[in-house]
Amino acid sequence: MTKKLRMENKDIKKSQDSMKEEINDLKRAHEELLDDISLMEMHQKEMVLHLRGIPQTHNEQIQEKLSQEIENWLGVEVEEMLLDIDKIFRIKSERSDHL
């Protein structure tokens, strides 16, 4: 009888240890997801442009409007200008090295 209880106790401990490992894995995965979400939010905010004193409508694409106006003013194509802007702000990125 005591042997059986000891064996059951060992099995329970093994399953507890296994569950602890799984919980730790889930905690690590959760932390990674939170980090990824934070990075995505940061990257999303990089392209947000607010101009003081200029009213903004919902879902307005201010970057596109400004890009077109600057294109007209400078006489440079929008795509070329956006690549140059990207190079300026991402000097050491892989993307700017390949452009």
Secondary structure, DSSP 4 states (H G I P E B T S, - for coil): -HHHHHHHHHHHHHHHHHHHHHHHHHHHHHHHHHHHHHHHHHHHHHT----TT----TT--HHHHHHHHHHHHHT--HHHHHHHHHHHHTTTSHHHHH-
